């Protein structure tokens, strides 16, 4: 099945880097690119339906022209590009697009401290992650080139890792010169016997395709321990699963997003 990157564009200053990153990646995996924008037309409260429809069409047409201009400036002609502009909310349009016969990744941008504060309260990014049954690539600012030498996969004990979705995601990766570390954040006094066995099994399962290892970060050093391994370099990718403790626990999420993703500029992959 053909691969496709659905890149959500809001025309902010971060959109260019998001497109560049997706382009760089698509050239390695031969993925098509779909640039998707949701318009927000200003509609007078008492306007007639015909007038409201006209305003929406105008907004959509203008957005489409802006998308095409971005593509013309940033995307090589060797990459197949499509466009989708609508005033309908992302959470309604994305399921329709994801039902099309492609292997998809959805790209969204994380825009810095202001947006990250909203992320904990239900921002657009968090809403898309929560409502999308597809792997999402959440990109911090400042990265415009794709690299994947080191992949870190967070594994919880109660929330089983979605192996099928992980395998689907790894199909977008070149297996050469790529290492995967499966890791677990242990609670205070947590018995890690079972999770250690699970991590070891995962490392062995993927050892025929990647260089693999595993790690457990205990309560007294988990934050410093992660930072000493995940070095906040652009050749690293962090994978977590939707609904896992690392995303639902406020402390972990704040650390994960602020220190590793935003400040560290580490791309974040969220598996459904």
N, C-alpha and C positions, 0 to 999 in steps of 0.2 A: 504493500500500500504506500502511496506517495506521502512524503512528509511535508508538513506545513507549519509555519510559525504565524500565529495570530498575534499581532503586535498592537496593543491598545495605545493610541496616540491622543494626547490632549493639547498638543501644540505648545507645551511649556518649554522652557530652556533645556529640559532633560530629554526631550523627544528625540533629538538628533543622535545622542549617544545610544539610546535604546535601539534605534534603527540600525546604527553602525554595528552594534554588538550582534543583533540578530542577523545582519548581512554577513558578518565575518563567520558566524557559526554556520549559516546556511550554505556557504561555499564549501564547507568541510563535509556536510551531510546531504547536500543536494536537496535542500528543503525549499519549497515555495514560500513566499511571504505575502500575508494578507494584512494590510494596514487598516485598522478599524477605529473609527472616531464616533463618539456620541455627541451630537449637537445639543445645545441648550439655548434655543431661540427665545428671545423676549417676546411674550405674547400679551398684548393689551387685554385687560380683563373683560372688556365688553365688545371685543372684536367679533365680527361675524365669522362663521366657519370658513367661508371662502377666503377671507382675509388672513385668518390664522394659518390655513393650509399654504397660502402663498408665502407667508413669512417663514414657515418651516422649510418649504422647498428652497427658498433663497439661502437659508442658513446651510442646508445640506449641500447645495451646489457650491457655495463658497468654500465649505470645508473640504469637499472633494478636490477642488482646484488646489487648495493648500497641501493636501496629501500628495497629489501628483507632483507638485513642485518639490516637496521634500524628497520624494522618491527619485526624481530626476537629478537632484543634487547629490544624493547619498547612496543610491543603490545602483550597482553595476548593471549594465544591460543584459548580462549573462544570467541574472536572477529573474525568475518569473514573479511578477508582482500583481496583486489584485487589491481592490479597494472596497470597503464597506462603510458607508456613512448612514447614520440613522439617528432620529430624535428619540428612538425607543431605548429604554434603559439597557445597559450591558447585560444585566442578569436575565433578560428575556431574549436578547439577540445571540448571546454566546451559546446557549444550548442548541439553537438551530444551526449555527456554524459548526459546532462540535459534532453534530449528527451527520455531517457530510463525510464522504468516504476518504478521510485523510487520517494519518497519525499526526496529532496536533500537539503543539506546546503553546501555551498562552503567556505572553510577555506583558508585564506591567512594570511601571517605574516607581521607585521609592525616592522621595524628593528631599529628604533632609529632616531636620529636627522638627519643624512645624508639622509636616505630614506625619512623622512618626508619632508625635503626641496624639494626633487624631487616630492613628492606627489602633491604639488601645481602646478607643471609644467607638469604633465602627466606621472607619474611613472607607472610601471607594475601594481601595486596595484590599482591605480586610474583608469587605463584603464580597468582592469577586472571589477571593480565596475561599471564603466560607460557602459560597453558592455554586462553585464550579466543580463539576465532577471530572476534572482533567488536571493534569500536572501543570502548575503555574511557575513561571520563572519571574521572580521579583528582583529587580535590578536596582542597586544603589546608584547614587550619582558618581560621575567621574570615570566610569568604565566604558570604553568604546571598542574593545577588541576581545575576542573570545579565546579563552585558554582553559584547559581542563586537566592539567598534570596531576592535581590532587583533588580527590572527591572525598568528602566526609559525610557519612550517613548516620544520623541520629536514630537510635533504636530504643524503644521503650519496652518494658516488661509486660504491661497490661494491653497496650495497643499494639497488636501484631503488625509488623512491617508488611506493607502491601507489595509483595514480591512481584506480582504481575505488572504493576505500574512502575516499579523500579526497573524491571527488565525492559519495559517499553521505553522508559527514559534513556536507559543505557544504549539502546539502539541508535540514539542520536549522537553517540560518542564514538570516537576513534579509540579502539582498544589498545593501541600501541602507546607506550610511554605514559600510561595512566595508572595511578595507584588509588585504591579505595580503602579508607579506614572506617570501619563500623564501630561506633562508640555509644556509650550509655552514660547518662548523668545519674549517679546514685544518690538516693535520699540518705539522710543521716541514719546510721545503723542498719542500712538495708542489706539483706542477705543477697549477695550478687552471684551466688553459685549458678543459678539457672540462667541468668542473663549472660554470664560469662560463656556458658556452653552455647547459648544461642548465637552470640557474637562470633565465637570460634567457628561454628557451623556455617555462618554466613561468609566468613572470610574464606573458608575452604571451598564453598560452593562456587565462588567467583574467581578462584585462584587460577583457573585454566584460561581466563580471558584478561585478567588484570593482575597487577601486583597488589596484594591485599594484606591487611592486618587489622587488629581490633584494640580497643582501649576502654577502660572504665575509669571515670573520674569520680573519686570519692568525695564525700560531703565537705571535708576540710580543705580541699584544694581544687574543687571542680572548675571554678571560674579561672583561676590562674593556670590550672592544668590544661584547659581547653585552649587558652590563649597561647600557651607554649607550644601547642601542636598545630592549631589552626593559626597560621602566622599572618593572617590578614593581607594576603597577597592576591593579585588578580589572577594567578594561575590556580586558585582554589575555588571549589564549589561546595556549598553546604546543602545537604538534602535533609528535610524533615517531613513528617507525615501530618496531614491535617487531622486534628483531634488528639494528637499526641501531647504528653505533658509539657514538652518543650515549647509548644505553641499555646497551650491553654493556661499554663501556670504563669501568672503575671510577672513574677521575678525572673523566671527563665526567659520569658518572651522579651522583656525589657532588655535584659543582657544580650540575648541573641540578636535582636534587631539593632539596638543602638551600638553595641561594642563590636559585634562581629560583622554585621551587614553594612550598616551605615558608616560608622567610623572606620571599620576595617575594609570596606569596599569588597565584601565577599558576596558574590551572587547567591541568592537563596532560592532553592527549588522546593516547592511544596507538593508532595504527592497526595492524591485524593484518598 
